[in-house]
Amino acid sequence: MTLIDRIEALTERASGLDALDRRRAESAKLQQLLAQARPMNDKLGTEIQQMRLLRDEGINAAPDSISAEAARKTLARLIKRFTENRTADSLTKGRDWKLLDDQAQTAYQELTKALKAAWSQFIATAYTGESPSHLERSLAITDRNLGQLRLYKQTYTQLKGLARSRPQERGDFARARELARQLGEIYQRFDFDVPEAAKQFLQAVADGGADLDLLTEEVRGWLQQKGSSGHYRIVARTDSR
């Protein structure tokens, strides 16, 4: 090999190494941009899966997001530029790369808010019966009702508690529907057929003691009918009332 041949070979090798270095540098730049974009991509992917889960259950939670539409247009411009020139500079040139991040952040926040609201609304409408506090104000305080009311409160609290964390699978919807069904069954077991006089007597007993004038013939008859007359006894008050 002549000296000229050696020089030409070394020149080609140096040129190849230089091109390799440029490719490595470009790859590093693209990796940095990828690292910037990945967290938001993952977060949006999670919310989109959640939106699909709700949609499969008949719940439309997709917000009418101007930010999401703007982000799609910005992304389309970036894809077009990168297709024409596959370099990191083609992505970061101008304002579009930073603009896309801002738009995606806003779209993510809007989607998250819409998904939370949709799930909370589902829980709120899964059972539309009376709340335990409302029932306590209107329900006669019989042994049967008190037992059912404790179970009603427990089940009602479980159902409403589901709204604190969003669903992860279809089983979460089934759980909510099952709790709502149980509440309906418990409600049917309440005894609402109680005379007003008996309600007043039972409420007074629950408040600490009923005066004898509340124990009318109607009340005694109702207590005997329910088999509850033996649950009460007359005692003298120890205070000055």
C-alpha positions as CSV (number, residue, x, y, z in Angstrom):
1,M,0.0,0.0,0.0
2,T,1.4,3.3,-1.0
3,L,1.5,6.3,1.3
4,I,-1.3,7.9,-0.6
5,D,-3.4,4.8,-0.1
6,R,-2.7,4.8,3.7
7,I,-3.6,8.5,3.9
8,E,-6.9,8.0,2.0
9,A,-7.7,5.0,4.3
10,L,-7.0,7.0,7.5
11,T,-9.0,9.9,6.1
12,E,-12.0,7.6,5.5
13,R,-11.7,6.1,9.0
14,A,-11.5,9.5,10.6
15,S,-14.5,10.6,8.7
16,G,-16.4,7.5,9.8
17,L,-15.4,8.1,13.5
18,D,-16.5,11.7,13.2
19,A,-19.9,10.7,11.8
20,L,-20.2,8.1,14.6
21,D,-19.5,10.8,17.2
22,R,-22.1,13.1,15.7
23,R,-24.7,10.3,15.8
24,R,-23.9,9.6,19.4
25,A,-24.2,13.2,20.3
26,E,-27.5,13.4,18.4
27,S,-28.8,10.3,20.2
28,A,-27.9,11.8,23.5
29,K,-29.9,14.9,22.7
30,L,-32.9,12.9,21.7
31,Q,-32.6,10.7,24.8
32,Q,-32.8,13.9,26.9
33,L,-35.9,15.1,25.1
34,L,-37.4,11.6,25.6
35,A,-36.7,11.7,29.3
36,Q,-38.5,15.1,29.5
37,A,-41.6,13.8,27.7
38,R,-41.9,10.4,29.2
39,P,-43.4,11.4,32.7
40,M,-46.3,13.3,31.1
41,N,-46.8,10.6,28.5
42,D,-47.2,8.0,31.3
43,K,-49.5,10.2,33.4
44,L,-51.8,10.9,30.4
45,G,-51.7,7.2,29.5
46,T,-53.0,6.2,32.9
47,E,-55.8,8.8,32.7
48,I,-56.8,7.6,29.3
49,Q,-57.0,4.0,30.6
50,Q,-59.2,5.3,33.4
51,M,-61.4,7.1,30.9
52,R,-61.8,3.9,28.9
53,L,-62.7,2.0,32.1
54,L,-65.5,4.5,32.9
55,R,-66.7,4.4,29.3
56,D,-66.9,0.6,29.3
57,E,-69.3,1.1,32.3
58,G,-71.5,3.5,30.3
59,I,-69.9,6.7,31.8
60,N,-68.8,9.4,29.5
61,A,-66.0,11.2,31.3
62,A,-64.2,12.8,28.3
63,P,-63.9,16.6,28.9
64,D,-64.5,19.1,26.1
65,S,-60.9,20.2,26.4
66,I,-59.6,23.1,24.3
67,S,-56.1,22.4,25.7
68,A,-56.2,18.8,24.6
69,E,-57.1,19.8,21.0
70,A,-54.4,22.5,21.0
71,A,-51.9,19.9,22.2
72,R,-52.8,17.6,19.4
73,K,-52.2,20.3,16.8
74,T,-48.9,21.2,18.4
75,L,-47.8,17.6,18.4
76,A,-48.8,17.2,14.8
77,R,-46.5,20.1,13.8
78,L,-43.6,18.5,15.8
79,I,-44.1,15.1,14.2
80,K,-44.1,16.7,10.7
81,R,-40.9,18.6,11.4
82,F,-39.2,15.5,12.9
83,T,-40.2,13.4,9.9
84,E,-38.6,15.9,7.6
85,N,-35.5,16.3,9.8
86,R,-34.8,13.7,12.4
87,T,-32.8,15.8,14.8
88,A,-33.3,17.1,18.3
89,D,-33.0,20.6,17.0
90,S,-36.0,20.2,14.8
91,L,-38.1,19.5,17.9
92,T,-36.8,22.2,20.1
93,K,-36.7,24.9,17.4
94,G,-39.1,27.7,18.1
95,R,-41.8,27.5,20.9
96,D,-43.6,24.3,20.0
97,W,-41.7,21.9,22.3
98,K,-42.3,24.0,25.4
99,L,-45.8,24.9,24.3
100,L,-46.7,21.2,24.0
101,D,-45.6,20.6,27.6
102,D,-47.7,23.4,28.9
103,Q,-50.7,22.3,26.9
104,A,-50.3,18.7,28.0
105,Q,-50.1,19.7,31.6
106,T,-53.4,21.7,31.4
107,A,-55.1,18.9,29.4
108,Y,-54.0,16.4,32.1
109,Q,-55.4,18.5,34.9
110,E,-58.7,18.9,33.1
111,L,-58.9,15.2,32.4
112,T,-58.1,14.2,36.0
113,K,-60.7,16.6,37.3
114,A,-63.3,15.2,34.9
115,L,-62.6,11.6,35.8
116,K,-62.8,12.3,39.6
117,A,-66.1,14.1,39.1
118,A,-67.5,11.3,36.9
119,W,-66.6,8.6,39.5
120,S,-68.0,10.7,42.4
121,Q,-71.2,11.2,40.5
122,F,-71.5,7.5,39.8
123,I,-71.2,6.8,43.6
124,A,-73.6,9.5,44.4
125,T,-76.3,8.1,42.1
126,A,-75.6,4.4,42.7
127,Y,-77.9,4.7,45.7
128,T,-80.3,7.6,46.1
129,G,-82.1,6.5,49.2
130,E,-82.2,8.4,52.5
131,S,-79.0,9.1,54.4
132,P,-78.6,7.6,57.9
133,S,-78.9,11.0,59.5
134,H,-82.2,11.7,57.8
135,L,-83.5,8.2,58.8
136,E,-82.6,8.8,62.4
137,R,-84.8,11.9,62.5
138,S,-87.9,10.1,61.1
139,L,-87.5,6.4,62.1
140,A,-89.2,5.0,65.2
141,I,-86.5,3.8,67.7
142,T,-87.5,0.1,67.9
143,D,-85.1,-2.7,68.6
144,R,-85.5,-3.9,65.1
145,N,-85.0,-0.5,63.6
146,L,-81.9,0.2,65.7
147,G,-80.3,-3.0,64.6
148,Q,-81.0,-2.4,60.9
149,L,-80.0,1.3,61.2
150,R,-76.5,0.2,62.5
151,L,-76.1,-2.1,59.4
152,Y,-77.5,0.7,57.2
153,K,-75.0,3.2,58.5
154,Q,-72.1,0.8,58.0
155,T,-73.0,-0.1,54.4
156,Y,-73.8,3.5,53.5
157,T,-70.4,4.6,54.8
158,Q,-68.7,1.9,52.8
159,L,-70.4,3.0,49.6
160,K,-69.7,6.7,50.0
161,G,-66.1,5.9,51.0
162,L,-65.5,4.4,47.5
163,A,-65.6,8.0,46.1
164,R,-62.3,8.8,47.9
165,S,-60.3,6.7,45.5
166,R,-60.9,6.2,41.8
167,P,-61.7,2.8,40.3
168,Q,-58.9,0.5,39.2
169,E,-60.9,-2.3,37.6
170,R,-64.5,-3.2,36.7
171,G,-64.8,-5.0,40.0
172,D,-64.9,-1.6,41.8
173,F,-68.1,-0.8,39.9
174,A,-69.6,-4.1,40.8
175,R,-68.7,-3.5,44.5
176,A,-70.5,-0.1,44.4
177,R,-73.6,-1.7,42.8
178,E,-73.6,-4.5,45.3
179,L,-73.5,-2.1,48.3
180,A,-76.3,-0.1,46.7
181,R,-78.4,-3.3,46.4
182,Q,-77.7,-4.2,50.1
183,L,-78.8,-0.7,51.2
184,G,-82.1,-1.1,49.3
185,E,-82.7,-4.5,51.0
186,I,-81.9,-3.1,54.5
187,Y,-84.2,-0.1,53.9
188,Q,-87.1,-2.5,53.1
189,R,-86.6,-4.1,56.5
190,F,-87.2,-0.9,58.4
191,D,-90.5,-0.7,60.3
192,F,-92.2,2.5,59.3
193,D,-95.6,1.3,60.4
194,V,-95.4,2.9,63.8
195,P,-98.1,5.2,65.3
196,E,-97.1,8.7,66.1
197,A,-97.7,8.3,69.8
198,A,-95.4,5.2,69.9
199,K,-92.7,7.2,68.0
200,Q,-92.9,10.0,70.7
201,F,-92.7,7.4,73.5
202,L,-89.7,5.6,71.9
203,Q,-87.9,8.9,71.2
204,A,-88.4,10.0,74.8
205,V,-87.0,6.7,76.1
206,A,-84.0,7.1,73.8
207,D,-83.4,10.6,75.1
208,G,-83.2,9.4,78.7
209,G,-86.8,8.5,79.9
210,A,-90.4,8.9,78.9
211,D,-93.1,10.5,81.2
212,L,-95.9,8.3,82.1
213,D,-98.4,10.4,80.2
214,L,-96.7,9.2,77.0
215,L,-97.4,5.6,77.8
216,T,-101.0,5.7,76.5
217,E,-103.3,2.8,75.9
218,E,-102.4,3.0,72.2
219,V,-98.7,2.8,72.9
220,R,-99.1,-0.1,75.4
221,G,-101.2,-2.0,72.8
222,W,-98.6,-1.4,70.1
223,L,-95.8,-2.5,72.4
224,Q,-97.7,-5.7,73.2
225,Q,-98.4,-6.3,69.5
226,K,-94.7,-6.0,68.8
227,G,-93.7,-8.2,71.8
228,S,-91.7,-5.3,73.3
229,S,-93.8,-4.5,76.4
230,G,-91.4,-6.4,78.6
231,H,-88.4,-4.3,77.5
232,Y,-89.5,-1.3,79.5
233,R,-90.0,-0.6,83.2
234,I,-91.3,2.2,85.3
235,V,-88.8,3.8,87.7
236,A,-89.0,6.9,89.9
237,R,-86.9,9.8,88.8
238,T,-84.0,10.8,91.1
239,D,-83.9,14.4,90.0
240,S,-86.2,17.3,91.0
241,R,-88.2,17.3,87.7
